[in-house]
């Protein structure tokens, strides 16, 4: 299953080599999702072979940093962490946080264009 993540890394590398313009957030979410998916794949393999596992806090940190789409893909494609309800609850909360932030940015008229200083300025004016 690690080949899926490798294909994703190759695709992002191809886009970078061709200098395809991607909005910053899209590039960030894609990169973090690929990284998160690879860590999930590593953890799944470690679970199968009864080796040292990746801590759930580490997985949630990657999701919170923008890798939640990759986590969702890993849960469905790798069937990893799919049965643990408490884990999925925290992931759902992380997705809600990200969704709320993006809804707020678009309602402020920022969308993908605002940097952090624009957001702070709009919040306090």
Secondary structure, 3 states (H helix, E strand, C coil): CHHHHHHHHHHHHHHHHCCCCCCHHHHHHHHHHHHHHHHHHHHHHHHHCCCCCCCHHHHHHHHHHHHHHHHHHHHHHCCCCCCCHHHHHHHHHHHHHHHHHHHHHHHCCCCCCCCHHHHHHHHCC
